[in-house]
Amino acid sequence: MLRSAITLKTLPGLALLLTSLFLAGCGKETYGTGVDPSAPVVAVQDIFLQPQLMGKTVTVAGKVYTQCESNGCWFVLQDDTAQIYIDLSTNNFELPPMPGRQVMATGTVTAFQNNLLLIAQGVETR
């Protein structure tokens, strides 16, 4: 009779290996310089309601509402309070397609043509 290569003794080790591989695949993805842990985390609406944030570096968190389809050079982040345009091209990095994914972005609050936006330095998936 042929014996199976997997025995009851090897099952716990195999389960641990598969779990480790699965968890390794679930790690954060970092783009640009990543999220700056020293930057204050603010709600998107705060960027629009607090003029003192202009020119400051902040972190926002939310989902990718829409993004540049051609090369991932920008996206619109939406949290529970509002939406904001996130520019990636100024700092020469891109995101792969990730509509609906939860992300955090660190960048500088700025205005362009009377619209507030965030010039991102880094983005991380959550």
C-alpha positions as CSV (number, residue, x, y, z in Angstrom):
1,M,0.0,0.0,0.0
2,L,1.3,3.5,-0.9
3,R,1.7,5.9,1.9
4,S,0.6,9.5,1.5
5,A,3.4,12.1,1.5
6,I,1.4,14.1,4.1
7,T,1.0,12.4,7.4
8,L,-0.9,13.5,10.5
9,K,2.5,14.5,12.0
10,T,3.2,16.9,9.1
11,L,-0.2,18.6,9.0
12,P,0.4,21.2,11.8
13,G,3.7,22.3,10.1
14,L,2.0,22.5,6.7
15,A,-0.9,24.5,8.2
16,L,1.6,26.9,9.8
17,L,3.5,27.3,6.5
18,L,0.3,28.1,4.5
19,T,-0.9,30.5,7.2
20,S,2.4,32.4,7.1
21,L,2.4,32.6,3.3
22,F,-1.2,33.9,3.4
23,L,-0.4,36.6,6.0
24,A,2.8,37.6,4.2
25,G,0.6,38.4,1.1
26,C,-1.7,40.5,3.2
27,G,0.9,43.1,4.2
28,K,0.8,46.8,3.6
29,E,1.8,48.0,0.2
30,T,3.9,51.2,0.1
31,Y,4.2,53.7,-2.7
32,G,6.4,56.8,-2.9
33,T,8.0,57.4,0.6
34,G,5.1,55.7,2.4
35,V,3.1,57.3,5.2
36,D,4.9,59.7,7.5
37,P,4.1,58.6,11.1
38,S,4.9,62.1,12.4
39,A,2.3,63.8,10.1
40,P,-1.0,64.5,11.8
41,V,-3.9,62.4,10.6
42,V,-6.8,64.7,9.6
43,A,-10.3,64.1,8.2
44,V,-10.7,65.3,4.6
45,Q,-13.2,68.0,5.6
46,D,-10.7,69.5,8.0
47,I,-8.5,70.4,5.0
48,F,-11.4,72.4,3.6
49,L,-12.4,73.9,6.9
50,Q,-9.1,74.7,8.5
51,P,-7.1,77.3,6.4
52,Q,-4.1,76.9,8.7
53,L,-3.5,73.4,7.1
54,M,-2.5,75.1,3.8
55,G,1.1,74.2,3.1
56,K,1.2,71.7,5.9
57,T,2.1,68.0,5.7
58,V,-0.9,65.8,6.8
59,T,-2.1,62.3,6.4
60,V,-5.6,61.3,5.3
61,A,-7.2,57.9,5.3
62,G,-10.1,56.6,3.2
63,K,-10.9,54.6,0.1
64,V,-9.8,55.2,-3.5
65,Y,-13.0,56.6,-5.0
66,T,-11.7,57.0,-8.5
67,Q,-8.2,57.1,-10.1
68,C,-6.3,57.9,-13.2
69,E,-6.9,55.0,-15.6
70,S,-3.9,55.6,-17.9
71,N,-1.0,55.4,-15.4
72,G,-2.2,55.8,-11.8
73,C,-0.8,59.3,-11.4
74,W,-3.7,60.6,-9.3
75,F,-6.7,59.5,-7.3
76,V,-9.7,60.8,-5.4
77,L,-9.7,59.8,-1.8
78,Q,-13.0,59.6,0.1
79,D,-13.5,59.3,3.8
80,D,-16.6,59.7,5.9
81,T,-16.5,63.5,5.6
82,A,-15.5,64.5,2.0
83,Q,-13.4,63.7,-1.0
84,I,-10.0,65.2,-2.0
85,Y,-7.9,64.9,-5.1
86,I,-4.5,63.3,-4.4
87,D,-1.7,64.2,-6.9
88,L,1.1,61.5,-7.2
89,S,2.8,62.8,-10.4
90,T,4.5,65.8,-8.8
91,N,6.6,63.4,-6.7
92,N,7.0,60.9,-9.6
93,F,5.2,57.8,-8.4
94,E,2.1,55.9,-9.4
95,L,-0.5,53.5,-8.0
96,P,-1.7,50.3,-9.7
97,P,-5.5,50.1,-10.2
98,M,-7.1,49.9,-6.8
99,P,-10.6,51.4,-6.8
100,G,-12.4,50.8,-3.5
101,R,-9.2,50.0,-1.6
102,Q,-8.5,51.5,1.8
103,V,-5.4,53.7,1.7
104,M,-3.6,56.3,3.7
105,A,-1.8,59.2,2.0
106,T,0.7,61.7,3.4
107,G,1.3,64.9,1.5
108,T,1.2,68.7,1.4
109,V,-2.1,70.6,1.3
110,T,-2.0,73.0,-1.6
111,A,-4.4,74.8,-3.9
112,F,-4.5,74.7,-7.7
113,Q,-7.0,76.8,-9.7
114,N,-9.0,77.5,-6.5
115,N,-9.3,73.8,-5.6
116,L,-7.6,72.3,-2.5
117,L,-5.7,69.0,-3.1
118,L,-3.0,66.9,-1.5
119,I,0.4,66.6,-3.2
120,A,1.3,63.1,-2.0
121,Q,4.7,62.1,-0.8
122,G,3.6,58.5,0.0
123,V,0.7,56.2,0.1
124,E,0.1,52.9,1.9
125,T,-2.7,50.4,1.5
126,R,-4.4,49.3,4.7
